[in-house]
């Protein structure tokens, strides 16, 4: 499981327009997110999410880890950085979706860590 693609997050300017586009293109299923400000996305392979207010945002791939705290430490040891952005949500979100951290590697490329829920 560690290192496998486990989640994809899409940043868009307008979530309703984003939903219509990806639903129309791929037939994905969308469910209102817990904050009411985005969507959980069901795809055939990898679950996803969509948040708004991120005009021109790109998709971010999150990779599965067994222990997010240990993985955060390892990112830093290898010269990467943790983006200080709160994306873990409330307790209900963590229970449903797990824990997430946005990172950059030692060259500045963005990726995410995802510890799935128990």
C-alpha positions in Angstrom: 0.0 0.0 0.0 2.7 2.5 0.9 3.6 4.6 -2.2 0.5 3.7 -4.2 -1.6 6.5 -5.5 -4.5 6.7 -3.0 -6.2 10.0 -3.6 -6.4 12.9 -6.2 -7.4 16.4 -5.2 -8.6 18.9 -7.9 -8.4 22.6 -7.3 -10.9 24.7 -9.4 -12.2 28.2 -9.3 -15.9 27.1 -9.2 -16.8 23.6 -7.8 -20.2 23.4 -9.6 -18.5 24.1 -13.0 -15.8 21.7 -12.1 -18.3 19.0 -11.2 -20.2 19.5 -14.4 -17.0 19.2 -16.5 -15.6 16.0 -14.9 -19.0 14.4 -14.5 -19.7 15.0 -18.2 -16.2 14.0 -19.3 -15.7 10.8 -17.2 -19.1 10.1 -15.6 -17.6 10.4 -12.1 -19.9 10.5 -9.1 -19.8 13.6 -6.8 -21.0 13.9 -3.2 -21.0 17.2 -1.3 -18.0 17.3 1.0 -18.3 17.6 4.8 -17.5 21.3 4.8 -20.1 22.0 2.1 -17.4 23.8 0.1 -16.3 21.0 -2.2 -16.9 17.5 -3.3 -15.8 13.9 -2.7 -15.4 12.2 -6.0 -15.9 8.5 -6.8 -13.9 7.4 -9.8 -13.4 3.8 -11.1 -9.9 3.5 -9.5 -8.8 6.2 -7.1 -11.1 8.4 -4.9 -10.8 12.1 -5.2 -11.8 15.5 -3.9 -12.5 18.9 -5.4 -12.1 22.2 -3.7 -13.0 25.7 -5.0 -11.4 29.1 -4.9 -8.3 27.8 -6.6 -8.5 29.2 -10.1 -6.1 27.5 -12.4 -5.2 24.9 -9.7 -3.8 21.6 -10.8 -4.7 18.1 -9.7 -2.5 16.9 -6.8 -1.7 13.3 -6.4 -1.6 11.9 -2.9 0.4 8.7 -2.1 -0.5 6.2 0.6 1.6 6.0 3.7 1.3 3.8 6.8 2.3 6.5 9.2 1.9 10.1 8.1 4.0 11.6 11.0 6.9 9.3 10.2 6.6 10.1 6.5 6.5 13.9 7.2 9.8 13.5 9.1 11.3 11.5 6.2 10.2 14.1 3.6 12.1 16.7 5.7 15.2 14.4 6.1 15.4 14.1 2.3 15.3 17.8 1.7 11.6 18.2 1.0 9.1 20.5 2.7 5.6 20.3 4.2 3.2 23.0 2.9 1.7 24.6 5.9 -1.9 24.3 4.8 -4.6 22.8 7.0 -6.3 20.2 4.9 -7.0 17.5 7.5 -10.5 18.8 8.4 -12.5 17.9 11.5 -12.6 14.6 13.3 -15.5 13.4 11.1 -13.5 14.1 8.0 -10.4 12.4 9.3 -12.5 9.3 10.3 -14.0 9.2 6.8 -11.1 10.3 4.6 -7.9 9.9 6.7 -5.1 12.4 7.1 -3.5 14.4 4.4 -0.4 16.6 4.1 0.7 18.6 1.0 4.4 18.5 0.4 7.1 19.5 -2.0 10.1 17.4 -2.9 13.7 18.6 -2.8 13.2 20.3 -6.2 9.9 22.0 -5.4 7.5 19.6 -7.1 4.2 19.2 -5.3 2.8 15.9 -4.1 0.7 14.7 -1.2 0.8 12.2 1.6 -2.3 10.3 2.6 -2.8 8.0 5.6 -6.1 6.3 4.9 -8.5 5.9 7.8 -8.3 2.9 10.1 
